[in-house]
Amino acid sequence: MNNKNVDILERKALIFNVQKYNTFDGPGVRTLVFFKGCPLRCRWCANPEGLEKKYQVMFKRNNCINCGACVPVCPVSIHQMDEEGVHQINRQINCIGCRACVDACLTNALNIMGEEKNISEILDIIEEDRQFYETSGGGVTLGGGEVLAQHDAAKSLLMACKQSGIHTAIETSGYTKKEKILDIAEYVDLFLFDIKHMDPKRHIELTGVNNEVILGNLKELLTKRFNVHIRMPLLKGINDSNEEIEKVVEFLTPFKDYKNFQGIDLLPYHKMGVGKYTQLDMEYPIKGDPSLSEDDLNRIESIVKSYDFPVNLVRH
């Protein structure tokens, strides 16, 4: 093994989850690796533990018996007992990821989000299920957070996977410099690329960033013939109008017949991530319930099909 390969495998990534046997995020059976850190703040984000590129304490208050066992073992004093003897998390202090509190907790009330691993360690985990990839046409999908926020680590892992003959995909918002997304593209077999809203002003309101860079990067990938599968998160009253759906398909129409354009996935809003906000002492940004009815979903699917686009309604 040459020095360059050694450097690649020893590079570190901050991840917060590895999910096996996934069949939603790319072809076949896949292993998902979730990278920490994201420049967007989508109101409906289902992985709030992936937003910050740092260690974070997740606290299930209902499990806590206020025994105080975590307090003396924390080297930075994140865990504290208030005057009434109730366990509190001081969110002003940065967790260092030692996990001493998790080991001390008697009731599984604590977990630490964030684990620093070498690329070689992550690759070993991915390699465990090679037989499933080979029989199903699967592979690895990198997500987050926003995987491109850790560009160097993501590129190293993708390179290592490609060298091992493993199919690669990334889930991305596309919000990064054009040079960075093109730099990583040659090691990506499939981009799962989000379109959240077409109106720039509304996009800022919903995600915290403009969509100009995102749409520009999408055009670059499609024009340069990298494989792209579009994903559209859908929320009632936010981005489900006929006008909005038509704007998306009209934007994509010039690329419809490109062999590298892989179609569109419709991703209905779900509430699976809501409980994690409470564990992080964060307020869930979505008010009310923007879930779509069957009629809504059928309407949206029909609009996309009317443009002769391949479309798939994904239900988690």
HUHUFEN-V752865 format. One record per backbone hydrogen bond with DSSP energy under -1.0 kcal/mol. CO is the residue of the C=O (numbers start at 1). NH is the residue of the N-H. E is the energy in kcal/mol with one decimal. If there is no record, write none. Layout:
<<CO,NH,E> <CO,NH,E>>
This chain:
<<2,6,-1.9> <3,7,-2.5> <4,8,-2.1> <5,9,-2.3> <6,10,-1.8> <9,120,-2.6> <11,119,-2.3> <13,117,-2.5> <14,36,-2.7> <15,115,-2.5> <17,34,-2.7> <19,32,-3.4> <22,30,-2.6> <29,139,-1.2> <30,22,-2.7> <31,141,-2.6> <32,19,-2.6> <33,143,-3.0> <34,16,-2.4> <37,146,-3.0> <42,45,-1.7> <47,50,-2.3> <48,51,-1.3> <50,37,-2.4> <51,38,-2.1> <52,54,-1.9> <56,113,-3.3> <58,111,-1.8> <59,61,-1.2> <60,63,-1.5> <78,90,-2.6> <80,88,-3.4> <82,85,-2.3> <86,82,-2.5> <88,80,-2.4> <89,91,-1.1> <90,93,-1.4> <99,103,-1.9> <100,104,-1.7> <101,105,-1.7> <109,60,-3.2> <111,58,-3.4> <113,56,-1.8> <115,15,-2.3> <117,13,-2.6> <118,122,-2.0> <119,123,-2.8> <120,124,-1.9> <121,125,-1.5> <122,126,-2.3> <123,127,-2.7> <126,129,-1.4> <127,130,-1.8> <129,133,-1.6> <130,134,-2.5> <131,135,-1.8> <132,136,-1.6> <133,137,-1.9> <133,138,-1.3> <139,31,-2.0> <140,169,-1.6> <141,33,-2.3> <142,171,-2.9> <143,35,-2.9> <146,149,-2.2> <147,150,-1.7> <150,154,-2.9> <151,155,-2.9> <152,156,-2.1> <153,157,-2.3> <154,158,-2.7> <155,159,-2.6> <156,160,-2.3> <157,161,-2.3> <158,162,-2.6> <159,163,-2.4> <160,164,-1.1> <161,166,-2.7> <162,165,-1.5> <167,140,-2.7> <168,190,-1.0> <169,142,-2.5> <170,192,-3.2> <172,194,-2.4> <174,176,-1.4> <177,181,-1.9> <178,182,-2.2> <179,183,-1.6> <180,184,-1.5> <181,185,-1.1> <184,187,-1.8> <185,188,-1.9> <190,170,-1.8> <191,229,-3.4> <192,172,-2.6> <193,231,-2.6> <199,203,-2.5> <200,204,-1.9> <201,205,-1.8> <202,206,-2.0> <203,207,-2.3> <204,208,-2.2> <206,43,-1.7> <207,41,-3.5> <211,215,-2.7> <212,216,-2.0> <213,217,-2.4> <214,218,-2.1> <215,219,-2.2> <216,220,-2.0> <217,221,-2.4> <218,222,-2.3> <219,223,-2.9> <220,224,-2.3> <221,226,-2.8> <222,225,-1.4> <227,191,-2.5> <228,262,-3.4> <229,193,-2.3> <230,265,-3.1> <231,195,-2.5> <232,267,-2.7> <234,269,-1.8> <235,238,-1.9> <235,239,-2.0> <241,245,-2.4> <242,246,-2.5> <243,247,-1.9> <244,248,-1.8> <245,249,-2.1> <246,250,-2.3> <247,251,-2.0> <248,252,-1.7> <249,253,-1.3> <252,255,-2.1> <253,256,-1.5> <255,258,-1.8> <258,261,-1.3> <260,228,-2.8> <263,230,-2.4> <264,312,-2.4> <265,232,-2.7> <266,314,-2.6> <267,234,-2.7> <271,274,-1.5> <274,277,-1.2> <275,279,-1.4> <276,280,-1.1> <277,282,-3.1> <278,281,-1.4> <279,59,-2.2> <290,236,-3.2> <293,297,-2.4> <294,298,-2.6> <295,299,-2.2> <296,300,-2.3> <297,301,-2.6> <298,302,-2.1> <299,303,-1.9> <300,304,-2.1> <301,305,-2.4> <302,306,-1.9> <304,307,-1.2> <304,309,-1.3> <305,308,-2.3> <310,264,-2.3> <312,266,-3.0>>
